[in-house]
Amino acid sequence: MEEDLLKEIAAQLRKPNGEMGADVATRMNEGNREMNMATIDALDIQDHQQIVEIGMGNGFFVKEILSRAENVNYTGCDYSEDMVNAASTLNAEFVTKGNARFVKTTADELPFEFHSIDTLFTVNTLYFWDDPSTTLSEFMKVLKPDGKLVITIRPGHCLKKYPTTKYNFTHYEREDLTMLLEKNQFQVLKCIEVTEQQKVEILGESFASEFLVVVARPG
Ligand SMILES: C[S@@+](CC[C@H](N)C(=O)[O-])C[C@H]1O[C@@H](n2cnc3c(N)ncnc32)[C@H](O)[C@@H]1O
């Protein structure tokens, strides 16, 4: 694949927009299904919780989140206007009922009251944070003191098998992520490491992809 195309796909993964962004978002729902479902399991959602997701893409998994308990309130935050619009359309029924809303904002400036959120989670966005300490301090601000933070990534040694990730992705191994959280006053409760069953094939190479679900709480 040509370098220019790889760069374009990398930019779309960082911030999807336009027709190509819509296509990339649909592909992500397939390729990242197992990691999104494992993350939702790790949230352990309870009735009446306020749940926030950063970087929900087109919001394909919102229905799954809302089905896990009664009267759950979900807010998806994404800095891509096209993803906010796509997620709002896909989840119009939940938006109308008042169970879900989608907000165009960066992870560094969240539109929530101090200590108001039960659970905040994010899948496949850490690679794009410009200043992780600023982002984590924003999470700390909005999370309740007994709240939960769940961050899911593909670890660096796996991510580097995806040729697009050499363009403007920051790679983290398990230790990097746990150290980052601890340095920013989060206490790591659990690290779930998964090797996916279904192999992926990229540029003629077939391999089992991996991901890491890290569960933490304000320390
Ligand atoms: C690689 S996609 C992941 C989508 C989905 N979470 C998944 O795992 O399939 C990253 C998404 O997060 C959004 N995003 C990345 N960094 C962000 C940030 N700092 N603040 C808000 N949204 C962000 C992008 O616009 C995009 O929709």
The ligand as a MOL file (V3000), in Angstrom:
LIG
                    3D

  0  0  0     0  0            999 V3000
M  V30 BEGIN CTAB
M  V30 COUNTS 27 29 0 0 0
M  V30 BEGIN ATOM
M  V30 1 C -9.4870 4.9980 16.3590 0
M  V30 2 S -11.1060 5.7000 16.5940 0 CHG=1
M  V30 3 C -11.7900 4.5180 17.7960 0
M  V30 4 C -13.2930 4.4120 17.7160 0
M  V30 5 C -13.8750 3.3890 18.7070 0
M  V30 6 N -13.6720 3.8160 20.0780 0
M  V30 7 C -13.2720 2.0350 18.4840 0
M  V30 8 O -12.4580 1.5690 19.2870 0
M  V30 9 O -13.6220 1.3940 17.4860 0 CHG=-1
M  V30 10 C -10.7770 7.1050 17.6130 0
M  V30 11 C -12.0010 7.9710 17.8680 0
M  V30 12 O -11.7240 8.8450 18.9590 0
M  V30 13 C -11.8500 10.2030 18.5770 0
M  V30 14 N -10.7930 10.9120 19.3230 0
M  V30 15 C -9.4590 10.6830 19.2640 0
M  V30 16 N -8.7930 11.4690 20.1210 0
M  V30 17 C -9.7360 12.2380 20.7410 0
M  V30 18 C -9.6670 13.2700 21.7200 0
M  V30 19 N -8.5070 13.6550 22.2290 0
M  V30 20 N -10.8170 13.8390 22.1320 0
M  V30 21 C -12.0210 13.4460 21.6090 0
M  V30 22 N -12.1410 12.4780 20.6540 0
M  V30 23 C -11.0170 11.8780 20.2410 0
M  V30 24 C -11.7120 10.2070 17.0640 0
M  V30 25 O -12.3790 11.2930 16.4580 0
M  V30 26 C -12.3380 8.8600 16.6930 0
M  V30 27 O -13.7450 8.9430 16.5370 0
M  V30 END ATOM
M  V30 BEGIN BOND
M  V30 1 1 1 2
M  V30 2 1 2 3
M  V30 3 1 2 10
M  V30 4 1 3 4
M  V30 5 1 4 5
M  V30 6 1 5 6
M  V30 7 1 5 7
M  V30 8 2 7 8
M  V30 9 1 7 9
M  V30 10 1 10 11
M  V30 11 1 11 12
M  V30 12 1 11 26
M  V30 13 1 12 13
M  V30 14 1 13 14
M  V30 15 1 13 24
M  V30 16 1 14 15
M  V30 17 1 14 23
M  V30 18 2 15 16
M  V30 19 1 16 17
M  V30 20 1 17 18
M  V30 21 2 17 23
M  V30 22 1 18 19
M  V30 23 2 18 20
M  V30 24 1 20 21
M  V30 25 2 21 22
M  V30 26 1 22 23
M  V30 27 1 24 25
M  V30 28 1 24 26
M  V30 29 1 26 27
M  V30 END BOND
M  V30 END CTAB
M  END
